[in-house]
Amino acid sequence: MMRQLLAVTELDAGPISERTGKALAAAKARCVKLGGSRGNLPAVPSKACAASLKARRERAARKAVDLHPIIAEIESGGGTSLRDIAVALSSRDIKAIGDGKSSAVQVQRLLDQI
């Protein structure tokens, strides 16, 4: 039963993808802009965006403070460039920002927070 359900789902995935692609192409041809805020949303979502931005900035500041001793340790061990620090953080499985590997730009942004 489950195999039959999976087979039907797989068969249906192609036409769904095709219909979605055609609909997006038609919308693009009509110059329709999809997604994002272009100033046409009510005031409540803009307040939510401001609250989200504030929360993300506070989280980044806390992360910078938490990582400061680790970065200082890396620097005292000879890692002086932003890239050296990023590589050292990644080797310790510490993500500077987000979910990916640490990068020199992310390290610079962390240092700017301190």
C-alpha positions as CSV (number, residue, x, y, z in Angstrom):
1,M,0.0,0.0,0.0
2,M,2.8,2.4,1.0
3,R,4.7,1.7,-2.2
4,Q,1.6,2.4,-4.3
5,L,1.2,5.7,-2.5
6,L,4.8,6.7,-3.1
7,A,4.5,5.8,-6.8
8,V,1.4,8.0,-7.2
9,T,3.2,10.8,-5.3
10,E,6.2,10.5,-7.6
11,L,4.0,10.5,-10.7
12,D,2.2,13.6,-9.5
13,A,5.4,15.5,-8.6
14,G,6.3,16.1,-12.2
15,P,3.1,17.7,-13.4
16,I,2.9,19.8,-10.2
17,S,6.3,21.1,-10.8
18,E,5.5,21.8,-14.5
19,R,2.3,23.7,-13.6
20,T,4.1,25.8,-11.0
21,G,6.8,26.7,-13.5
22,K,4.2,27.7,-16.1
23,A,2.3,29.8,-13.5
24,L,5.5,31.6,-12.4
25,A,6.5,32.2,-16.0
26,A,3.0,33.6,-16.7
27,A,3.3,35.9,-13.7
28,K,6.7,37.0,-14.8
29,A,5.4,37.8,-18.2
30,R,2.7,40.0,-16.6
31,C,5.5,41.8,-14.6
32,V,4.0,40.5,-11.3
33,K,6.5,40.8,-8.3
34,L,6.3,37.9,-6.0
35,G,7.1,37.9,-2.3
36,G,8.8,40.4,-0.1
37,S,7.6,43.7,1.4
38,R,7.3,46.6,-1.1
39,G,5.7,49.0,1.4
40,N,2.2,47.6,0.6
41,L,1.8,45.6,3.8
42,P,-0.1,46.9,6.8
43,A,1.7,48.5,9.8
44,V,1.6,45.4,12.0
45,P,4.0,43.3,9.8
46,S,6.4,46.3,9.8
47,K,6.3,46.2,13.6
48,A,7.0,42.5,13.5
49,C,9.9,43.1,11.1
50,A,11.3,45.7,13.5
51,A,10.9,43.4,16.5
52,S,12.6,40.5,14.5
53,L,15.5,42.8,13.5
54,K,15.9,43.8,17.2
55,A,15.9,40.2,18.4
56,R,18.4,39.1,15.7
57,R,20.8,42.0,16.6
58,E,20.5,41.2,20.3
59,R,21.2,37.5,19.6
60,A,24.2,38.5,17.4
61,A,25.6,40.7,20.2
62,R,25.2,37.9,22.8
63,K,27.0,35.5,20.4
64,A,29.8,38.0,19.9
65,V,30.3,38.3,23.7
66,D,30.2,34.5,24.1
67,L,32.8,34.0,21.4
68,H,35.1,36.8,22.5
69,P,37.2,34.6,24.9
70,I,37.5,31.9,22.3
71,I,38.6,34.4,19.6
72,A,41.1,35.9,22.1
73,E,42.5,32.4,22.8
74,I,42.8,31.8,19.0
75,E,44.6,35.1,18.6
76,S,47.0,34.4,21.4
77,G,47.8,31.0,19.8
78,G,48.9,32.8,16.6
79,G,45.7,33.1,14.6
80,T,45.8,36.8,13.7
81,S,44.1,37.1,10.4
82,L,40.3,36.9,10.1
83,R,40.7,33.8,7.9
84,D,42.8,32.1,10.6
85,I,40.2,32.8,13.2
86,A,37.4,31.6,10.9
87,V,39.3,28.3,10.2
88,A,40.0,27.8,13.9
89,L,36.3,28.4,14.8
90,S,35.2,26.0,12.1
91,S,37.7,23.4,13.2
92,R,36.1,23.6,16.7
93,D,32.6,23.2,15.1
94,I,31.7,26.7,16.2
95,K,29.5,28.6,13.8
96,A,30.2,32.4,13.9
97,I,26.8,33.3,12.5
98,G,24.1,31.2,11.0
99,D,24.4,27.5,10.3
100,G,27.3,27.4,7.9
101,K,31.0,27.4,8.3
102,S,32.7,30.5,9.8
103,S,34.1,32.9,7.3
104,A,36.4,35.9,7.5
105,V,33.5,38.3,6.9
106,Q,31.5,36.7,9.8
107,V,34.5,37.0,12.1
108,Q,34.8,40.7,11.2
109,R,31.1,41.2,12.0
110,L,31.6,39.5,15.3
111,L,34.6,41.6,16.1
112,D,32.6,44.7,15.2
113,Q,30.0,43.7,17.8
114,I,32.6,43.5,20.6
